[in-house]
């Protein structure tokens, strides 16, 4: 397959996934065994793509790539993005976790009360936090999905 065809598939994969994809993930989608080849392909593609006079860009963060709206256009189209898919109380808890991470779930219960468990379930199901058993409680940390979603 020609590089142009690989680039089209990579563009479609980044668009459809709606998230950052690593070189390894893209290699799997493209059916290419060499991650080095994919890295070179994507670096070249990102430079070509970003040199276009377009409102979209391919962003590289370490070994991951994503496609999104250029910064100068986000304010103009933000109204179309809709509201976040997180309840307001869970969003408050997520902000607290991100500011104080890692935080113990027992500390969250003291700060937010018994509703903590319900909000933790929502945040875990949506992939924004990771809970690791530590003794009789859990250590709570934000995930890569959280950083990508809030562009941190």
C-alpha positions as a LaTeX table, in Angstrom:
\begin{tabular}{lrrr}
\hline
Residue & $x$ (\AA) & $y$ (\AA) & $z$ (\AA) \\
\hline
Unk1 & 0.00 & 0.00 & 0.00 \\
Unk2 & 1.26 & 3.52 & $-0.79$ \\
Unk3 & 2.10 & 6.03 & 1.94 \\
Unk4 & $-0.74$ & 8.29 & 0.77 \\
Unk5 & $-3.24$ & 5.52 & 1.44 \\
Unk6 & $-1.73$ & 4.88 & 4.89 \\
Unk7 & $-2.04$ & 8.60 & 5.66 \\
Unk8 & $-5.71$ & 8.61 & 4.68 \\
Unk9 & $-6.40$ & 5.63 & 6.94 \\
Unk10 & $-4.46$ & 7.25 & 9.80 \\
Unk11 & $-6.44$ & 10.49 & 9.35 \\
Unk12 & $-9.72$ & 8.55 & 9.43 \\
Unk13 & $-8.60$ & 6.58 & 12.51 \\
Unk14 & $-7.67$ & 9.77 & 14.42 \\
Unk15 & $-10.96$ & 11.40 & 13.43 \\
Unk16 & $-13.19$ & 8.45 & 14.30 \\
Unk17 & $-11.43$ & 7.59 & 17.58 \\
Unk18 & $-11.79$ & 11.15 & 18.88 \\
Unk19 & $-8.72$ & 10.67 & 21.08 \\
Unk20 & $-4.94$ & 10.47 & 20.92 \\
Unk21 & $-3.54$ & 7.31 & 19.39 \\
Unk22 & $-0.05$ & 5.94 & 19.95 \\
Unk23 & 2.34 & 4.84 & 17.22 \\
Unk24 & 1.61 & 1.23 & 18.22 \\
Unk25 & $-2.17$ & 1.69 & 17.96 \\
Unk26 & $-1.82$ & 3.34 & 14.56 \\
Unk27 & 0.53 & 0.55 & 13.39 \\
Unk28 & $-2.14$ & $-1.99$ & 14.30 \\
Unk29 & $-4.87$ & $-0.09$ & 12.45 \\
Unk30 & $-2.62$ & 0.40 & 9.42 \\
Unk31 & $-1.46$ & $-3.23$ & 9.45 \\
Unk32 & 2.19 & $-2.20$ & 9.60 \\
Unk33 & 4.63 & $-4.24$ & 11.69 \\
Unk34 & 7.32 & $-1.57$ & 12.05 \\
Unk35 & 6.50 & 1.06 & 14.65 \\
Unk36 & 9.53 & 3.06 & 13.44 \\
Unk37 & 8.03 & 3.20 & 9.96 \\
Unk38 & 4.70 & 4.39 & 11.40 \\
Unk39 & 6.46 & 7.03 & 13.51 \\
Unk40 & 8.26 & 8.42 & 10.43 \\
Unk41 & 5.06 & 8.23 & 8.38 \\
Unk42 & 3.06 & 10.08 & 11.04 \\
Unk43 & 5.73 & 12.73 & 11.63 \\
Unk44 & 5.81 & 13.45 & 7.89 \\
Unk45 & 2.02 & 13.37 & 7.66 \\
Unk46 & 1.60 & 15.74 & 10.63 \\
Unk47 & 4.00 & 18.26 & 9.03 \\
Unk48 & 2.20 & 18.04 & 5.68 \\
Unk49 & $-1.25$ & 18.22 & 7.28 \\
Unk50 & $-0.38$ & 21.17 & 9.49 \\
Unk51 & 1.13 & 23.14 & 6.60 \\
Unk52 & $-2.31$ & 23.22 & 4.93 \\
Unk53 & $-4.46$ & 26.30 & 5.31 \\
Unk54 & $-7.00$ & 24.38 & 7.39 \\
Unk55 & $-8.86$ & 24.86 & 10.66 \\
Unk56 & $-7.78$ & 21.34 & 11.72 \\
Unk57 & $-4.38$ & 20.11 & 12.82 \\
Unk58 & $-2.64$ & 16.92 & 13.84 \\
Unk59 & $-1.10$ & 17.29 & 17.28 \\
Unk60 & 1.79 & 15.17 & 18.53 \\
Unk61 & 2.28 & 14.53 & 22.23 \\
Unk62 & 5.21 & 12.20 & 22.86 \\
Unk63 & 4.37 & 9.03 & 20.95 \\
Unk64 & 0.68 & 9.92 & 20.46 \\
Unk65 & $-1.16$ & 11.78 & 17.73 \\
Unk66 & $-4.58$ & 13.41 & 17.69 \\
Unk67 & $-6.59$ & 15.48 & 15.25 \\
Unk68 & $-8.42$ & 18.57 & 16.39 \\
Unk69 & $-9.46$ & 22.15 & 15.76 \\
Unk70 & $-6.65$ & 24.71 & 15.70 \\
Unk71 & $-6.56$ & 26.87 & 18.80 \\
Unk72 & $-7.55$ & 30.07 & 16.98 \\
Unk73 & $-10.85$ & 28.48 & 15.87 \\
Unk74 & $-11.94$ & 26.69 & 19.04 \\
Unk75 & $-13.72$ & 29.69 & 20.57 \\
Unk76 & $-15.79$ & 30.18 & 17.42 \\
Unk77 & $-17.05$ & 26.58 & 17.33 \\
Unk78 & $-17.07$ & 25.68 & 21.04 \\
Unk79 & $-20.84$ & 26.22 & 21.27 \\
Unk80 & $-21.33$ & 23.27 & 18.91 \\
Unk81 & $-19.35$ & 20.89 & 21.12 \\
Unk82 & $-22.15$ & 20.52 & 23.66 \\
Unk83 & $-22.00$ & 20.10 & 27.39 \\
Unk84 & $-19.59$ & 17.71 & 29.06 \\
Unk85 & $-20.93$ & 14.25 & 29.72 \\
Unk86 & $-20.25$ & 14.47 & 33.47 \\
Unk87 & $-22.69$ & 15.47 & 36.20 \\
Unk88 & $-21.89$ & 18.72 & 38.00 \\
Unk89 & $-21.20$ & 17.09 & 41.40 \\
Unk90 & $-18.90$ & 14.52 & 39.77 \\
Unk91 & $-17.13$ & 17.30 & 37.91 \\
Unk92 & $-16.51$ & 19.09 & 41.23 \\
Unk93 & $-15.07$ & 15.90 & 42.68 \\
Unk94 & $-12.91$ & 15.38 & 39.60 \\
Unk95 & $-11.50$ & 18.90 & 39.98 \\
Unk96 & $-10.67$ & 18.16 & 43.62 \\
Unk97 & $-8.99$ & 14.87 & 42.67 \\
Unk98 & $-6.91$ & 16.47 & 39.90 \\
Unk99 & $-5.72$ & 19.23 & 42.22 \\
Unk100 & $-4.81$ & 16.89 & 45.10 \\
Unk101 & $-3.85$ & 13.65 & 43.37 \\
Unk102 & $-3.13$ & 11.07 & 44.40 \\
Unk103 & $-5.95$ & 11.26 & 46.95 \\
Unk104 & $-7.36$ & 8.52 & 49.13 \\
Unk105 & $-11.04$ & 7.68 & 48.69 \\
Unk106 & $-11.49$ & 7.93 & 52.47 \\
Unk107 & $-10.41$ & 11.60 & 52.24 \\
Unk108 & $-12.99$ & 12.15 & 49.48 \\
Unk109 & $-15.72$ & 10.66 & 51.67 \\
Unk110 & $-14.74$ & 13.06 & 54.47 \\
Unk111 & $-14.80$ & 16.01 & 52.07 \\
Unk112 & $-17.89$ & 15.11 & 49.98 \\
Unk113 & $-19.89$ & 12.65 & 52.09 \\
Unk114 & $-21.44$ & 9.34 & 51.17 \\
Unk115 & $-22.33$ & 10.48 & 47.64 \\
Unk116 & $-18.61$ & 10.03 & 46.90 \\
Unk117 & $-19.19$ & 6.38 & 45.96 \\
Unk118 & $-21.82$ & 7.26 & 43.36 \\
Unk119 & $-19.62$ & 9.95 & 41.79 \\
Unk120 & $-16.54$ & 7.71 & 41.87 \\
Unk121 & $-18.50$ & 5.05 & 39.99 \\
Unk122 & $-19.45$ & 7.59 & 37.30 \\
Unk123 & $-15.87$ & 8.89 & 36.99 \\
Unk124 & $-14.42$ & 5.38 & 36.85 \\
Unk125 & $-16.95$ & 4.17 & 34.24 \\
Unk126 & $-16.14$ & 7.17 & 32.05 \\
Unk127 & $-12.42$ & 6.47 & 32.41 \\
Unk128 & $-11.43$ & 9.75 & 34.08 \\
Unk129 & $-10.03$ & 8.22 & 37.28 \\
Unk130 & $-8.20$ & 5.09 & 38.29 \\
Unk131 & $-8.84$ & 3.59 & 41.73 \\
Unk132 & $-6.15$ & 1.32 & 43.17 \\
Unk133 & $-6.86$ & $-0.70$ & 46.32 \\
Unk134 & $-4.60$ & 0.46 & 49.18 \\
Unk135 & $-5.34$ & $-1.21$ & 52.48 \\
Unk136 & $-8.99$ & $-0.64$ & 53.40 \\
Unk137 & $-9.43$ & 2.29 & 51.01 \\
Unk138 & $-8.46$ & 3.19 & 47.45 \\
Unk139 & $-5.88$ & 5.56 & 45.99 \\
Unk140 & $-7.53$ & 7.74 & 43.33 \\
Unk141 & $-5.65$ & 9.27 & 40.39 \\
Unk142 & $-6.66$ & 10.87 & 37.10 \\
Unk143 & $-6.04$ & 9.00 & 33.84 \\
Unk144 & $-4.59$ & 9.85 & 30.44 \\
Unk145 & $-8.17$ & 10.12 & 29.16 \\
Unk146 & $-8.78$ & 12.87 & 31.74 \\
Unk147 & $-5.70$ & 14.81 & 30.54 \\
Unk148 & $-6.73$ & 14.41 & 26.89 \\
Unk149 & $-10.37$ & 15.35 & 27.52 \\
Unk150 & $-9.42$ & 18.52 & 29.40 \\
Unk151 & $-6.35$ & 19.14 & 27.20 \\
Unk152 & $-3.87$ & 19.30 & 30.05 \\
\hline
\end{tabular}
